[in-house]
Each structure stands twice: as structure tokens, then as C-alpha cells.
């Protein structure tokens, strides 16, 4: 036969043929598309017609007509089982959405991941999380639920503020028996859960506007001032740089 390609490493099964007469069958296998010294030697099939060559990506079979020159060979089928290939998570990201000034709830975290799935199995994803300093992973989904798409929106409302990591597990259990199921896990970089807005206090002292902005978890990144209901315009902090969870304002 020509070299037959299983596309993935495979376990070889039986050779079945249609025709009349008697044939002597042999097979050899390898992992290069052209037979070379790394291929196995030609080996006769076993008594049940199963290939005895070692598993690999490529196989070749041949039939000898030596027993009956009148034999007619019409078709050949070679059976094989591809080895299950593990899906590999290559990236997991967790990022905060952009909130609006009028929002009273914290923006959700958007979790997304990428996966290399060489044999295109249907995958199930399970998510866990833990806080920095916590050794226990907790399920992010309820009642052993799972996802089939590589993204999730996590509402962190009610969560204690702090830094968290998200772990994603990919499983090919849908398409494989339990004994060959594979799983892979990958963890995101830390992401900040900030559940409460900053507090703002202002006062007028000796013709100057003074105030403080304080946040429990995040650095203050922008300040804006509106006078008499007018348009909000950016202002600087008293020290000129917005880089702390607490910033002072001192304006003339």
C-alpha cells in the first residue's frame, strides 16, 4: 500500500480485505512520512489479522499472493485508534472591566483563556479562584458546573477586596473513556478585586478648595472637578502625581 497517515500517533488494529483466495499480510510502522531506518521491520499480522507493528503516525501494509496466484484483492481497510492528545492551556487572563462614575456596583472581572487542542476534542472548562496568601482553591462555578466556551464574566460583588488568581482546568472527558481522559490547568496572573468606590471629602478654607480622596484597594488614577454643575475637568493632586490610594487636593 501507499504510506497511510493517521494524522496523530495511533494504535494499529486489524486489516480487513475483500476479495477471493488467500493472502499473506505484513505491516510496518513509523513516525516519518517516508519509510526509513527508524521504521519497524515488516511483520506478519497475528492470527486475528491485527497489525503487530508498534504504534506510530504512519503505517504501510502489503499482501503476498504466493499461496494462490489466482487470488483477487478488491479492497483493504486498516483500522486504528488515535492516541488521545492532551489539550494544553496556553494563556489565562483576568482583567477588570471599566466602571463608570455613576456605577454603584464594582465592574466584573473578565476571565479568558487560550487552548491548544490538537485532536479537536470537545472540551469542558472548570474554574477555581483563591486570594493571595490563601492555599485553598475554591470553585468559581456552582454545583460542579462547567463551561464549554473559553471565557467567563465573574461578578465579584460581595467579595473581600484584595488580589486574586483564577485557575482554569480543561478536560476532554466528553470524547474519551475515563481511563484515557486528560486534563490541563493554568493559573492567571494576580488581579485586583476592588469592591468599594473611593471616598471624597472637600472643604473651602481661606479661599482654597481642599479635599482628600481615599480608596481601600486601588490607587487613585484620576481626579476631576465640576463647578456649579458644569463640565468635569481634570485636576492634579497636591503632590502632582496620582499614584497612591490616598490623594490630597489643594486648589486656588
N, C-alpha and C positions, 0 to 999 in steps of 0.2 A: 504494500500500500504506500501511498504518499505519507509523509510525516503528519500525524494528527495532533492538533493543538487543543488542549483542554482549557487554555487561557489562564489557568491558575494551577498550582500544584494539585495533583489529583491521585486518588487511589483507583487502580485499574480493576475492572470487573471482568465479566465474561465476554467472549467473542461468539457471536451467533451469525450463522450464514445460511443462505437459502440456495438450493441447487440440488443436484443428484450426484451420487458417487461417494467417494471417501477422500479426505484431505488430511494432511499432517500440518498442524498450525504451530507457529512460533511467534514470539513478540520480543521487542526490546524497547527500552525507555531511556529518557534523558531530560536534561533541562536546557539544552541548546536546540535551536530550530533546525540545525543540520547535524545529523549523526556524526559524532567524533569519538575520540578516545575516552571521553567521560561517560558515554552511554554504556548501558549494561549490554552484556552479550545476548545473542539470540538464545531464547529459552523456550522449550516446548510448553504449551498450555497444560494445566493439570487435568485430571480425569474428568472434571466437570466443565472443561472448556474455559477456565478462568486464567487470566494472564498472571504469571508468576514474577514478572519483571517488577522491580521496585517502583514505588510511586514517583511521580515527576510531572512536569508540564506536558511533555511530548511523548508520543508512543508511535510505534510502527509495527504492523503485523504482516506476516507473509504466509502463504499457503503453498504446500508442495503437492504436486499431482503424481508423485512417484508410485502410489499404491494402485491407482486406477487412471490411466491416461484418458479414459472416456468420461471422466468426471466433468460436470458442468457447474461452474460457480456463477451465480446470478447477482447476489448482493451480500454485503457484510455489514454487521453492526457491532461496534465496540462500545461496551458500557463502562462508565466511570463515575466516580463521585468526587467532585472538587473538595479539597480541604477547606474547612471554614476559616476565613480570614478575619482577623480582629479589626474592627473599626477603631480608629485612633483619633481621639480628640486633639486637635492641633492648637486651639485657642479658645479661651473663655474670657469674656469681658463683662464687667458690671459697671454701669455708669448711671449717674443721677440725671434725671430729666430736668429741663429748665422750668423753674417755677415762675409765677407772676406775683407782682406785689400784692394783688388782691386775694391771692390764694390763702386759705386758712388751713389747708392740709399740705403735708410735705409732698414734693414730687416723687413719683415712684422710681424704683431702680429698674433699669432695663438690662436684662441679662441675655447675652447672645453667645453662641459658640459655633466653631467650625469643626468639621469632622472629615477624615479621610476614610471612605467606606469602599474598600477595593472590590468586594463581591456584591455590592448594591443590596445587601440585606435590608429588610425593614428594621428600623432601629427604634428603641424606646429609651427615653431620657428620664432620669430621676435627679432631683436637685436637693442639695443639703446646704446648710449655712452654719457658720459659727463666728462668734466675736473674737477679736484679738485677745489672747490670754485665756480663751476657753478651749479645752481639749476635746469637747464633745461636739460632734456634727449632729445637727438636728434637721429633720426633713422639712423641706420648704413647701412641699405639696401635701395635701391631706390624704389620709386613709390609703397609703401606698399608691397614690395616683402616679401617673407617668405622662410624659409629653411625647408627641411624635414630630414636632417641629422644633428647629434649633433656636428658639427664642422664648423669653418669658418676661412678663411685666410684674414686678414684685412691689406690692403696696406695703410700705414699711410703717404705715400709720400704727402707732402704739408701741413700736419697737424702741427700746432704750437707745439713746444716741451713742454713737461710737463707730469704730471701724470693724467691718465685717468682710469675710471671704465667702464666696459661693463655690461649691463643688458640683460638677456635672458628671453623671455616670451614664455612659452609653452601653446598651446591651442589645445583642442580636437574637434574643430569646424567641422572637416571633417565628423566625425561619429555621431554627435549629433545635434538635433534641437537647435536653438539659446537659447531657454529658459532654457536648462539644460547644455549648454556649460560651461566648467570650464577652468580656466587659472591659471598659477602659474608663479611667477617671482623670479629671484635670481640674485644677483649682484656679480661680481668678485672683488677680491682684487685690489688695485691700481696697474697699470702697467705703466712703463715709456715709453713715445714716444720720441725717440731721432732721430731727422731727419738729423742732420748735423754731419760730421766727425770732429774729433779734429784737431786743427791747430798745426803745428810743426815748430819751428824755431831753427836753430842751427848755431853756430859760433865757431871759434877757437881763443882762447885768451891765450897767454903766454904758448903755448904748451898743453893747455887743451881744451877739447870739452865741450862746454856749450850750453844748449838749454832749451827751455820751450815747454811744451805740454799743451794745453788748450782745454777744451770741454765745451759746453754751457749747457749740461743737465746731463751727466753721469760722474761718477768717472772714472779716467784713471786706467785700470786694468792690462795693460801690456805695456812694452817698449822693443824694440828690435833695434839692431844696425847692419848695414851691412857696411863693409869697402871694397872699390874698387869693388863693385858688388858681393861681396862674400855672404856667407850664413848669414841670420839674426840670431843674437844671443841675448838672453835676457840680459837686463841691469837693474840696480836698479836706482831708483830715488835718488835725492840728499839727501832726508831725510830718505831713506831706506824703506819706506812703500808706496805702491800705494793705496791711499785711498781718493784722492781729485780730483776735476775737473781740477785742475791745478797742474802740477808736473814739477819740475826742474831737469835738468840733468847736472852733473858735473863729467866728466871722464878724466883721465890722458891719 
